Amino acid sequence: MAESNRAWIFEQPPIRDDFDTALKFRDWPMPEAGKDQVLVKTLYLSLDPANRRWMAGPTYMPQIPTGLPMWGFVLGEIVKSNSDRFQAGDIVGGVGTWSDYAVMPAEGLDKIADLGGMPLHAAMGLFRGPGGTAYVGVVDIGQLKAGQTFVVSGAAGSVGSLAGQIAKILGATVIGIAGSAEKCAWLTDDLGFDHAIDYTREDVEQRLRELCPKGVDVYFENVGGAIGNAVAANMAKFGRIAVCGLTAQYNEERASVGLDVMPLLLNGCTMQCFILYDYLDRIGEATAKIAGWYAQGRIKYHADITEGLENALSAFKRLFQPGAPHKGKMMVRVDRAAN
Ligand SMILES: NC(=O)c1ccc[n+]([C@@H]2O[C@H](COP(=O)([O-])OP(=O)(O)OC[C@H]3O[C@@H](n4cnc5c(N)ncnc54)[C@H](OP(=O)(O)O)[C@@H]3O)[C@@H](O)[C@H]2O)c1
């Protein structure tokens, strides 16, 4: 085992997007695993917009404590186990830290099963979090039916790119909203979306009016703000909005949809927010379906991998830069040997 450890330390909650003050990269003592804990060598670190809200206050997790390594979803290899559930060499996933090594409670860790030839990072980028969220949002919350019109914002991102592909498989006409011409071309040319709107150059409300004159049946909301209002103005009678995330507002003190409710009232629309943690019993079905679609070549998965823990912060910042050149699931390969 390597002798040294490095970590991004959470110094203080950021004001807006001042992440340089919030996070500092340091040498950090090698942690010792206690009872029912394991020492994990980080292989991959997931970068998620939600990490920004974890810094700001309690969510479905407690607020991240200051003066300690930043939290994040990780895939890692157990180096030392003080738990009956795991042994050294096991590959696990769970909430870890932005560090080379971390001690994690055995409870709450998942052993990563054989991925049948897929790269290890698919366990974090295709299945569980992103895949489960996309599936639950489309199927359970959106209740999408074949023949309907489906719109997703943050469409070239991790959850959005999967949600749009799932909607297409289920027989919908799919429109993605993303932040550059290159991202839009990826959605239509590679992922099979019917249309894509570049919100940095096009009038989203007007384009939706042209593309779906009968209105939007299901909207998968990932970003909120002006984009949410542009879609709300185009909802069909009895349309459904699945609110998954509000990335455009995560750097605000209070993230709110800021939604113009009037068009929803007039059309009798339903808006339902959801957090995947409340639907963990649906992950098994989501994983099986997505694995099947992937094997049939009907779903594509793209991992946007940044090399090296030291580069985690610059990559994280790009999640909050509209149009930044990344697609699919953002992650950091912490151990350069990880597949
Ligand atoms: N409810 C749940 O259980 C659950 C689970 C997982 C994720 N989520 C949420 O789902 C959303 C998507 O997550 P993800 O991991 O897939 O992230 P992501 O979409 O891969 O990355 C964030 C994207 O948001 C867009 N964006 C950033 N700032 C924006 C702004 N000001 N206006 C419009 N778009 C902006 C950027 O894409 P463009 O360049 O295309 O604008 C960026 O690439 C997040 O809000 C996340 O918190 C919710």
The ligand as an SDF file (V2000), in Angstrom:
LIG
                    3D

 48 52  0  0  0  0  0  0  0  0999 V2000
  -33.4520   13.6050   -7.8670 N   0  0  0  0  0  0  0  0  0  0  0  0
  -32.4250   12.7730   -7.7680 C   0  0  0  0  0  0  0  0  0  0  0  0
  -32.4570   11.7510   -7.0660 O   0  0  0  0  0  0  0  0  0  0  0  0
  -31.1790   13.0760   -8.5560 C   0  0  0  0  0  0  0  0  0  0  0  0
  -30.1800   12.1130   -8.7540 C   0  0  0  0  0  0  0  0  0  0  0  0
  -29.0970   12.4520   -9.5540 C   0  0  0  0  0  0  0  0  0  0  0  0
  -28.9870   13.7270  -10.0900 C   0  0  0  0  0  0  0  0  0  0  0  0
  -29.9680   14.6370   -9.8180 N   0  0  0  0  0  0  0  0  0  0  0  0
  -29.9320   15.9950  -10.3820 C   0  0  0  0  0  0  0  0  0  0  0  0
  -30.0830   15.8650  -11.7720 O   0  0  0  0  0  0  0  0  0  0  0  0
  -29.4520   16.9810  -12.4110 C   0  0  0  0  0  0  0  0  0  0  0  0
  -28.5110   16.4560  -13.4800 C   0  0  0  0  0  0  0  0  0  0  0  0
  -27.4370   15.7800  -12.8260 O   0  0  0  0  0  0  0  0  0  0  0  0
  -26.2240   15.2000  -13.6630 P   0  0  0  0  0  0  0  0  0  0  0  0
  -25.3610   14.4540  -12.7420 O   0  0  0  0  0  0  0  0  0  0  0  0
  -26.7590   14.5270  -14.8560 O   0  0  0  0  0  0  0  0  0  0  0  0
  -25.4430   16.5230  -14.1020 O   0  0  0  0  0  0  0  0  0  0  0  0
  -24.9940   16.8980  -15.5590 P   0  0  0  0  0  0  0  0  0  0  0  0
  -26.2300   17.2230  -16.3300 O   0  0  0  0  0  0  0  0  0  0  0  0
  -24.0960   15.8480  -16.0820 O   0  0  0  0  0  0  0  0  0  0  0  0
  -24.1400   18.2180  -15.3960 O   0  0  0  0  0  0  0  0  0  0  0  0
  -24.7220   19.4380  -15.1490 C   0  0  0  0  0  0  0  0  0  0  0  0
  -25.1040   20.1560  -16.4720 C   0  0  0  0  0  0  0  0  0  0  0  0
  -26.0130   21.1840  -16.1570 O   0  0  0  0  0  0  0  0  0  0  0  0
  -25.9630   22.1640  -17.1550 C   0  0  0  0  0  0  0  0  0  0  0  0
  -25.9440   23.4820  -16.5370 N   0  0  0  0  0  0  0  0  0  0  0  0
  -25.0460   23.9610  -15.6650 C   0  0  0  0  0  0  0  0  0  0  0  0
  -25.3380   25.2290  -15.3300 N   0  0  0  0  0  0  0  0  0  0  0  0
  -26.4660   25.5350  -16.0340 C   0  0  0  0  0  0  0  0  0  0  0  0
  -27.2570   26.7040  -16.1230 C   0  0  0  0  0  0  0  0  0  0  0  0
  -26.9580   27.8040  -15.4340 N   0  0  0  0  0  0  0  0  0  0  0  0
  -28.3560   26.6710  -16.9320 N   0  0  0  0  0  0  0  0  0  0  0  0
  -28.6590   25.5700  -17.6240 C   0  0  0  0  0  0  0  0  0  0  0  0
  -27.9270   24.4300  -17.5970 N   0  0  0  0  0  0  0  0  0  0  0  0
  -26.8380   24.4310  -16.7970 C   0  0  0  0  0  0  0  0  0  0  0  0
  -24.6610   21.9560  -17.9520 C   0  0  0  0  0  0  0  0  0  0  0  0
  -24.9970   21.4160  -19.2330 O   0  0  0  0  0  0  0  0  0  0  0  0
  -25.1740   22.3940  -20.5020 P   0  0  0  0  0  0  0  0  0  0  0  0
  -23.8220   22.8250  -20.9200 O   0  0  0  0  0  0  0  0  0  0  0  0
  -25.8560   21.5490  -21.5170 O   0  0  0  0  0  0  0  0  0  0  0  0
  -26.0070   23.5320  -20.0240 O   0  0  0  0  0  0  0  0  0  0  0  0
  -23.9520   20.8780  -17.1370 C   0  0  0  0  0  0  0  0  0  0  0  0
  -23.2110   20.0130  -17.9430 O   0  0  0  0  0  0  0  0  0  0  0  0
  -28.7490   17.7570  -11.3120 C   0  0  0  0  0  0  0  0  0  0  0  0
  -29.5540   18.8410  -10.9330 O   0  0  0  0  0  0  0  0  0  0  0  0
  -28.6580   16.7520  -10.1810 C   0  0  0  0  0  0  0  0  0  0  0  0
  -28.5660   17.3490   -8.9170 O   0  0  0  0  0  0  0  0  0  0  0  0
  -31.0500   14.3410   -9.0740 C   0  0  0  0  0  0  0  0  0  0  0  0
  1  2  1  0
  2  3  2  0
  2  4  1  0
  4  5  1  0
  4 48  2  0
  5  6  2  0
  6  7  1  0
  7  8  2  0
  8  9  1  0
  8 48  1  0
  9 10  1  0
  9 46  1  0
 10 11  1  0
 11 12  1  0
 11 44  1  0
 12 13  1  0
 13 14  1  0
 14 15  2  0
 14 16  1  0
 14 17  1  0
 17 18  1  0
 18 19  2  0
 18 20  1  0
 18 21  1  0
 21 22  1  0
 22 23  1  0
 23 24  1  0
 23 42  1  0
 24 25  1  0
 25 26  1  0
 25 36  1  0
 26 27  1  0
 26 35  1  0
 27 28  2  0
 28 29  1  0
 29 30  1  0
 29 35  2  0
 30 31  1  0
 30 32  2  0
 32 33  1  0
 33 34  2  0
 34 35  1  0
 36 37  1  0
 36 42  1  0
 37 38  1  0
 38 39  2  0
 38 40  1  0
 38 41  1  0
 42 43  1  0
 44 45  1  0
 44 46  1  0
 46 47  1  0
M  CHG  2   8   1  16  -1
M  END
$$$$
